[in-house]
Amino acid sequence: MTAPARRRGTGQRVPVALLVPAALGVLFLVLPLGGLLLRTPWTSLAPRLTAPGVLTALRLSVQCATLATLLCLALGVPLAWLLARVEFPGRRWVRALVTVPLVLPPVVGGVALLLVFGRRGPVGGWLDATFGVTLPFTTTGVVLAEAFVAMPFLIIAVEGALRGADHRYEEAAATLGAGRWTTFTRITLPLVAPGVAAGAVLCWARALGEFGATITFAGNYPGRTQTMPLAVYLALETDVEAAVVLSLVLLTVSVLILAGLRDRWITGP
Amino acid sequence: MTGPLLDGHLVVDRAGFRLDVRLRVAAGEVVALLGPNGAGKTTALRTLAGLHPLTAGWLRLDGVELDRPATRSFVRPERRPVGVVFQDYLLFPHLTARDNVAFGPRRQGLPRRAARERATDWLGRVGLTAHAGRRPRQLSGGQAQRVALARALAVQPTLLLLDEPLAALDARTRLDTRAHLHRHLTDHAGAAVLVTHDPLDALALADRLVIVEDGRVVQEGDAGTVTTRPRTDYVARLVGLNLHRGRAEGRLVHLADGCAVPTTDRLDGDAFVVFPPTAVTLHPERPAGDAPHTWPATVAGVHRHGDHLRVQLTGPVSTVADVTPVVAAGLRLLPGQQIWATVAADATRAYPVDH
């Protein structure tokens, strides 16, 4: 937190009309987190953290969020490139459509996934009949649900980075004999690497916290589809202290990620 | 091989602008496209590199058709034997100087080692061996320019293109870099096209000047011809001459309103006449004697120009005159003042409008 200290040094006076709501905003966002810390059973923290279910859920969460991020990178970076660099009819519509998961309630996303990738769905039925692959209520289903919800974060970050990057570097690469693919891998990607990294971290954090689409599409089977947020929800019904501990783990991971990304988060698109 | 190495008729139509430039460059020749900003020079350069397609005309390099809209033939930039030095160099910021230079040779299929060796060799030729491991942001403007030149030459291009190669440099670096660039352009066996709005760069670096205004070639020729026989106001201003158009009769060129300029060149018909500002003599009264060689003028402005005073004159013949401070003091020059001007015949040069 060096920025406020620097600002104080300039001796600028902050208008009260801005300061009061800003302070209220911080309180509103931070107080619930403080409440979580207050209710944390610190004495029994260690045994609860090492309880078998917790580690399983945490491992599954991290694995699924990582796989979902990789999937988003594989599909989202080329899509962002297309949106940023190629003029094609209906580009505005594509751009609007791929960001729909941002505003869609995740549960609705889960239902939609179920309708398409479910065993009776057009794609799910075909997968089942052809390869014997079932997606809903599997770990793969968790990855798909998380990727569905998190990909827009990656696309927006990478597209913004691509638009900000000087495309004349790509022209320079072309005059040196590089085709479009080589230019993309050797010049464009390294130039927008910070944007891709920021997008991937945001995407990962969003996937880690995903709840609605996951529980709808993949269900809640411990060890297979029960990620941390699902475990929190389940624990809340039986053991509030367990829920608090699980939440604390999730909170710690999120804060670490976002703190590492603070500047990007503020200046990003 | 006979004929020019580069032969093109570059036509680009854009909303409200048309580029129409005929360009021929021989092997080993350096041609400067010189013109004011917005004249279409950079667009012409981009069509040569393949970064902008022609809308009509053609472009042939070393016997290979690179662009001809009529037959829908177009060679993509990465397949053209062309090297470009961009105005702000566009060195890849994430690569070292050596990797920047090695990028082109690598794309030409050279193995990594050989490409790096060639890059090291080229960095040596531009005197930057010690800077091979640096990133572009760690290089000074002049060094970055030389890395950009090495990068463009490392692909051994048939055609070397330079877009305002010295514009981004400060005056002192510019002088050194210009001399350095001149040496490499002389060594370059292929054709070279240089785009600049600076007449000094063009005169120092190019074998031939092509003056482009509003997308058209208004004059071309070697430095001597262009500087002594300008054909447009833009060129005349660049080389510091007064240019007028009139009708020549023997040793007189008749301008507007019965004014005339004497000359030692004998010719008849439509003619241009040029004279340096120092050749104009100002008189407070109409001098006695030959009437048509003198014309009335109004002082529009006076400002310092080197160790002279430059006097802007309006009237039937708008022109500029350079006078010494002593003369100026004697004339008591003030804006709005009526005076008389004459030009010495031996300082003027007249030549026909039609080539």
Chai-1 contact restraints between the chains, C-beta under 6 A:
chainA,res_idxA,chainB,res_idxB,connection_type,confidence,min_distance_angstrom,max_distance_angstrom,comment,restraint_id
A,R168,B,L90,contact,1.0,0.0,6.0,A-B,restraint_1
A,Y169,B,L90,contact,1.0,0.0,6.0,A-B,restraint_2
A,E171,B,L51,contact,1.0,0.0,6.0,A-B,restraint_3
A,A172,B,L90,contact,1.0,0.0,6.0,A-B,restraint_4
A,A174,B,P77,contact,1.0,0.0,6.0,A-B,restraint_5
A,A174,B,E78,contact,1.0,0.0,6.0,A-B,restraint_6
A,T175,B,A49,contact,1.0,0.0,6.0,A-B,restraint_7
A,T175,B,P77,contact,1.0,0.0,6.0,A-B,restraint_8
A,T175,B,V84,contact,1.0,0.0,6.0,A-B,restraint_9
A,L176,B,F103,contact,1.0,0.0,6.0,A-B,restraint_10
A,L176,B,G104,contact,1.0,0.0,6.0,A-B,restraint_11
A,L176,B,R107,contact,1.0,0.0,6.0,A-B,restraint_12
A,G177,B,E78,contact,1.0,0.0,6.0,A-B,restraint_13
A,G177,B,G104,contact,1.0,0.0,6.0,A-B,restraint_14
A,G177,B,R107,contact,1.0,0.0,6.0,A-B,restraint_15
A,G177,B,Q108,contact,1.0,0.0,6.0,A-B,restraint_16
A,A178,B,E78,contact,1.0,0.0,6.0,A-B,restraint_17
A,A178,B,R107,contact,1.0,0.0,6.0,A-B,restraint_18
A,G179,B,E78,contact,1.0,0.0,6.0,A-B,restraint_19
A,P190,B,H94,contact,1.0,0.0,6.0,A-B,restraint_20
